[in-house]
Amino acid sequence: MRQRYLSLASLVVCAILCMNIAFAQQSMATDSGTAGMVETPAAGGASESATPPPAPRSFDLDAIDKSANPCTDFYQYACGNWVKTHAIPPDQTKWGRFNELGERNRWLLYQDLQAAATHPKTPLQQKYGEFYAACMDKAQADALGYQPIAPLLKQVAALTSKDQLPSILAQLQSHDGTPSLFDFGAQQDIKDATQEIAVAGQGGLGLPDRSYYLEDGQRTVMIRQAYLAHLSSMFQLIGDTPADAQKEADQVMTIETALARNSTPRADLRDPENRYHLLRLTQLQALTPDFNWNTYLSGIGLQHLTRLNVSSPVFFLGMNTLIQDQSLDAWKSYLRWKILRAAAPHLSSAFVEASFDFYGKTLLGQKEDQARWKRCTVLTDHAMGEAVGQDWVAQNFPPSSQARMEKLVAALEDAMKQDIQSLPWMTAETKQQAEIKLAAIRNKIGYPEHWRDYSKLTVEPHALIANVHRADAFRFRHELDKIGKPVDEKEWRMTPPTVNAYYSPSMNDINFPAGILQPPFFDPSQNDAVNFGAIGVVIGHEMTHGFDDNGSRYDGKGNLRMWWAPADRKAFEERTACEVKEYNGFETAPGTHLNGKLTLGENTADNGGLRIAYQALMNTLQAEGPEAMSQTVDGYTPAQQFFISFGQIWCSRQTNASMRVSAKVDPHSIGKWRINGTLQNSEEFGKAFGCTRGQPMMPTNSCRVW
């Protein structure tokens, strides 16, 4: 299940994710080339220095390593000099083009937040300005210690029976934004995509994946030992003796290990049938007789719910056994840890540092925690993204950019239709169904048509934890209020400053926030070859998700339905099996390989997106005439510019620790293999650079789905 609700309190490490994709955020008053320092005033007398990052460059000739052979290692050719000159910043675990743009967007958003915190011009600015200012008040956080969560800890301590677990979990999730034993929210019914239904899914772990609890490799054993030590140290920070803290740590590990054992592997959850089990509430209650669902649902305001999707019944069956087997004291320890873990990044310095020491330094290899202004900017964006996004879009995404993006998307749609028509392995019947689905894809570009209303969200000055809890409760309520109602087809799942994009199979739409529609991905000053190679491939990537191993199971209306002829589906699966085997062979960190099954959807989208973006470029240049087809830049043909531009959006460096985590939890390949793995399957790339069959970038055997 793709979790629909992510709490603010669960943002343990404020790192920017990429396409590996995901979470971050021209110029406002400060020029992008300014090298000065800006003082960031914080409540309570504290201050930080923030340096404006440079604006990323599109089609960077200085990044190219011309000593490398593009037919041997195109990653080295396109990115070699970039890698030499760009170290991983100490507050990051990965540094690439997405991160560069994310830092730039975050800086621009931070300036908006600073202005709103000191001189708000509207009630909305005052609200998000106060949220940001409360986050920046380090002096108050240090003075309070863990007192902001003391009332919650007391409530847990006061529990007298395991029968009270449903009510305390309901309170933690719906009032305090604390994820705990399982996930709960709303989702489109994949068998009736017009409706929103309730969904309960597996969760409750403190480590990134079930494999960290179950595997016995040297690295995972070390992580488990470090996690136990971290649990103990955190319990001591809230007053436990070392002996009591160790006992509680052991209890937490026992419960989480059992939850992990009953969790479905991520790769298996890629199959939508594996995460869809529509049950009546009476059936779920029979599955978990020791957990009173009526009590829980009443606690979150859904007392009239009669059915829901239980994405992983085995998990809940195991949860019931765990409730029976573990003592009330063990469950108290577990709940104390969930409260503590969620709040730690927002408490006093001792908690922030301890949380970072494990989740950042030990787990991911990050050297330093991010500056408070960075963390508070991300936190505010996550809390009120469509509030801060309105001002950000007005300054950073002009109508001309939206108009040009619409033309690019139209060109990609035409190219994908050509691609479908030309497939030698697909019959006419299935091609017709694929074209119907393609024509039905909705395009969302830049920002929502209607902004979310935050009038019911209360924000108080100097009350960070309370504000975080209220923001999470607001988001959770927003999700629950959808249940039993028609789907809002205009809703977005990303905030406008986000450097990311996504395709939703149930919505059958592609979504491009304004945050990614900036250089180096989209640059109005660059030619078509550069833009089609960068944002064009991203567009194609998202379109192809509608036809990957997961998205292809849904029809044009977003319903899970097999619209393929059986022989065509068999041919499709033979081709995806080729990609699984191919990417299984790619090494990330030393001794660690990609999981071809986990990354299959993203790899298919990368390969298909590249192909249709290239076709769209050729169509565009041919329409413009021979001169456009032959126009060079620094000696590079339009085709070569396209592939260099594509390669350079994936230039990156990453810690080995972070790559090992990614191999277990990230459905995306690392940057090197998003370039080389994709291009070695592209006949057009080999022709553009004069490669010969048998060279590494033009192997004898290659894979092609779309």
Order of alpha helices (4+ residues) and beta strands (2+ residues): beta-beta-alpha-beta-alpha-alpha-alpha-alpha-alpha-beta-beta-alpha-alpha-alpha-alpha-beta-alpha-alpha-beta-alpha-alpha-alpha-alpha-alpha-alpha-alpha-beta-alpha-beta-beta-alpha-alpha-alpha-alpha-alpha-alpha-beta-alpha-alpha-alpha
